[in-house]
Each structure stands twice: as C-alpha cells, then as structure tokens.
Amino acid sequence: MSFAPRRRPVTWPLTAALAASLAALAACGSSTEVGAPPAKDVTPASITVITTDTIRGVVGTQGSLPLSVVVKNKAGDPLDTTLVTFAITSGNGTVGNPSVRTDATGQATTTWTLGGAVGLQTATATVGALAPVTFRAVATVGAAANLAKVAGDVQSAAINANVAIAPSVKVTDRFGNPVPGQQVSFAVGTGGGLVNGGIVNTGADGSATVGSWRLGSAIGANTLVATLGALTTTFTATATVGAPAAITLAPTTLGELLVGDAAQLTPRVLDGGGNVLTNPTVTYTTSSAIVASVSSSGLVTAVGAGTATITATAGTVSASVPLTVIGHPAGTIINQTINFNFIAPGDVAFTNAAMLIGLGGQQQVMVRDATAATQTGTITLTTIASTVLAPTKAAGPGVIVAPGIPSHLYFLDPAASAPVDSLAIAAVIISSAIKNDGTRVYAMLDDGSMSVVDGAIHREITRVSLGGGITKLRIAPGDTTLYALTNIGVVFEVDLKTNTVRRQIIANPSNTDFVIGRDGYFYLLDATNSLVRIFDINTSTVLRTVGVAPGASTIAVSPDTKQIWLTHTQGSITMYQGSVATGFLSAGSISTNLSPPMRVYFSPSGSFAAVTNLGGWVDIIR
C-alpha cells in the first residue's frame, strides 16, 4: 500500500485592506459569526381590532368592552412599544388614555366612556400612517334625571271646567335624552278640582300628558303637581267665574202695579260654584206687551190692565216674576156675550185663575178661565147657585151661599170643577163676603150675628153680634177690616183679626149700595138723589160727590179706582172716569139691549168687566 504524501494547507497572506475591514466590523459590535439570526423588523404593517363585538352601554358610562388592538409587522410578528392613538369620532365620549404603547404581545388597550347622545357612537385607533380602525358602540338612555313642563302651564278656565290645554311633562336623563316608559303621577295640589287620567307612562319622546284637569269651584289659584319618584313640577291655573248656572230676580214678584207704574228688576247670576257673575249679559222678555213692557236693563213699565210674566235669561238659565197691572177696561163696547138660555145668572166671582158664574135656576156654576174667554168646566149642585164667592188672590175655594132654614155654604174646587164640602148654618144668610186669600168666609145672619167660617176646614169659628138691619158686607183691601152697611145708614167697622166691632160710623141713610175702592175710600150710591158719595172712612167725611144719571141700581168701581160704573133698570150702564182728587166726569154709556143689567163685576186686574143681565146672559166688556 502506498500513501500519497500530505499536502500542507495553503495560506494566503492577510492584506492590509481586509484587515482594516474586519477591524471596523469588530468596532461596531456586529458579528459575522456563522449561524447568527437576522435583525427583527419593527416597522408596523397592520393594526387589528381585538374588540369585535358591538360595545353597549348607558350614555355617560363606560362601555361594556374596552378598546383593544394588536399591532404587527409585515411578517405578522407583534410589535411591542409601538404607539397607538385612540380618538372619539362621534358621540362626544372620552377615552381613558388616548396614547397607549403596545405590550410584548403587540396589544394596546384603553377604556371608552360613552357620550351623552343615544344611539351609535364611534371611536378609532391609529398607528402611524396605517389606516385607522373603528370601534362602534350603541348608547342607551340614562336614568330619569329631569321632569320638565312642556305644555299646559299658567292657564285660566271657568270654575268646574277643564283647562283648554291638558298639562304635559317630559322626562329626560341628565343629557336631555327623552326617557320612555316612566310612570308620571298627576295630582291636584290646591284649589280643588279633578284630574282625569292622572297616572301616565311616558312615550317614546319621553312625554306624558294628563287626561284632563278640571279646576275647582272657587275663583282663584289652582295647582296640579306632576311627580316621578323624587322629581316634581307644578302647573298653575286660575279659576275664573263660570257660565251662568242660576239666576234670581229681585224682587221675586212685582205684585200689583197701576197703569203707568214702573219697577226695576235686579238680576243675580251665579255660576256652578255659587260665584256671582259681575255685569252678566241678561235679556228680558214679557209674556204680554199690552200689559207690561220691559227694557234691556230690566225696567218694567205697566201698560194695561191684566197679568203678565217678565222673564230674565242669562245663558241657558232663566227666572221669571209675575205681575198684575191694575187698571180698567180700555173699551166701552160689549166684546163677548155668554148666554144662559134666558135664565138670569147669579153672581160672578174671580179666583186668581178662574171666573165663576152662578147659574141660579140651573143649579150650576160655570167655570171659565181667568180671561173669561173659554169655559173650562161646570159644577153641578143640588141647590140654587145664585150667590157666589171666591178669593181673588187664591185658587179657591169657591163658595156657593144658599139661604134657607138652615142656610148652607157649599165649598167648590174650581180647578177640579167639583164640590168638595158643605156647611149648614141654622139661620138665614142675609149677606156674605170672603177674604181675598180665601182663609175666612163671613155670613150675616137674620138673627143679627155674623158667622165667621174657616175657609180651609169649612167649619164655623165664632159669631160676632152686629144687630139687625144689615144689608151688605164688604171687606176692605188688606183683608183686616170688614164693613157692614145697615138700612139706616150706620156702618159697623169690624176688626177681622180679633172679630170684634171696632166702631160705628154714621153714613147717609139714603145710601143703597156701596163698594170699597183700592184707595180705601167708600163709594156710596144714593140712588134716590142720583149721587155717588166718596166717603173717607177714617175721617167720616165726604170727600167728593158725583152727580149721576137717574135710575141707578148698583155701583162698581174699577180696581184702579179710575172708573165708576152704574147699572140702570132701564137697560144701560153709565160710566164716570176720573179720580177722587180731580173729580169724575161722564164717560158714556153702554146699552144692554133694553134688558136690565143686574151688577158689574170687574176682573181682579180690571182688564175686563162682566155684567150680569136679567135677560139671561153675561156681557164681557174689555
């Protein structure tokens, strides 16, 4: 075996240039050792969001997730110490730290406090020149923090009425966002009143509106309080006078006026709470312009005899007052004749609503309305119905006086057209009278006594001794005094309160008939001497004498004492017009078809006269 000889390794001489280069590298700390790793690439190439879910939270609070990103180089290696900038791009929120360096894993994280706007909010993270990444968050409304009035404050309405605008509130969180689904309670604070729909949930816009707010019944301030937990707000309103709910008039009745008289009505108008309206609008009407007129201010003027009703209206309410105008018939002709088949009628008497005519031979009483225009009923009796009494200021009773042994008083109900009771008196009734209110009936008896009968219970109360020779009884206006005329010219004055004779008055013995006027004077007919004496009962003096046509048989004086009417046996009525102060002059005559008129009866107001006639009829003169 043979071996090749070993060759020595070739060595090259170290040049100066190479030696210098190696020295320079050694000075820089670099290694050129065989197998050393290359240097790391620290240039950011990507930024990626780690928080991929939508962040949620209440406005003004920290989001449900932090803002987190990872930064890597182009080799996909995470870079540490890389500066990441976080910024809010919508929603006005804030980040905990806007500048964060990545950690060893390449991650950077900060917190996000959401802004005050409900809905979508955004934030970004940026590294160098790389495109920023975006985070999204949905912010929800916060807790109720404010309760504010929206509408319906500082209003006014009538008492017991709803305000025009229903009070409304709005509930917001501390950023002013509307808070829905909150239960707001509305309740009356002061002033009374009533709330309808007082518990209301707020809508999507945060508002809640009460159903209605009705103010109280007193004029003045009212309040309504809206409450949500510890939050409250107060609405104010002023209750004003309401619509007319009631009206009254003063005086409540005008009573009796003479033609030409005037009376002022004063209204008092109240609202539903009893508050008095100031200067309310009131309109006036009259039921009969020929009886009474009324001005726009409530001044009533008596125009002509009759009855009327004055009505005052405010809004939908009204009040009325009745009145009677006292006068005399305007005409001098017969307007209407009521026939009784040639049977002479008896007396005519008036209640406050009806006219009664006795039908003697027919044993009946005809009932007609207050104006005599229409027959409303007939009352059938078992006795002669000649003498009829009735109260002019009441609805009844009507009384038929039947003289005899014994005599009877038959009590009638004019409204029902029926007899209701009777009373026997063991004496012959000479004359009779009834109070205007119907409470007492007086019957002069042939034994010289006067029977006093209770008109309500139809029983005799007492008797007053007057003596004989009395032919007529008359009750003076006021129902407190009765006068009894004797056939010798003596007049007894009887106090009806005590049922005693107060005094005796000497009058002219030739007087054949008399009436007492509304003025309180006696009008005495002296048929023998064709005179009417007007006598002052208080001074027992004759104030005036009136010469009249001969042949007069009865006397009547109109309710206003402006006319004297006399019946004459030759078939006529003569009239005299004037006054006690100025005297009376002839006003003409009315023919009764040559048939003797028996007596003249005036309606309570004097609007018409009813003349009974021996021929069998009653003439009505208006």
MOJOCOR-V6847 format. One line per field, one symbol per residue. ss: DSSP state (H for helix, E for strand, C for the rest). A space follows every 50 residues. Layout:
# MOJOCOR-V6847
ss = ???
This chain:
# MOJOCOR-V6847
ss = CCCCCCCCCCCCCCCHHHHHHHHHHHHCCCCCCCCCCCCCCCCCCEEEEC CCCCEEEECCCECCCCEEEEEECCCCCECCCCEEEEEEEECCCEECCCEE ECCCCCEEEECEECCCCCEEEEEEEECCCCCCEEEEEEEECCCCCEEEEE ECCCEEEECCCECCCCCEEEEECCCCCECCCCEEEEEECCCCCEEECCEE ECCCCCEEECCEEECCCCCEEEEEEEEECCEEEEEEEEEECCCCCEEEEE CCCCEEEECCCEEECEEEEECCCCCECCCCCCEEEECCCCCEEECCCCEE EECCCEEEEEEEEECCEEEEEEEEEECCCCCCCEEEEEECCCCCCCCEEE CCCEEEEECECCCEEEEEECCCCCEEEEEECCCCECEEECCCCCCCCEEE EECCCCEEEEEEECCCCEEEEEEEECCCEEEEEECCCCCEEEEEECCCEE EEEECCCCEEEEEEECCCCEEEEEECCCCCEEEEEECCCEEEEEECCCCE EEEEEECCCCCCEEEECCCCCEEEEECCCCEEEEEECCCCEEEEEEECCC CEEEEEECCCCCEEEEEECCCEEEEEEEECCCEEEEEEEEECCCCCEEEE EECCCCCCEEEEECCCEEEEEC
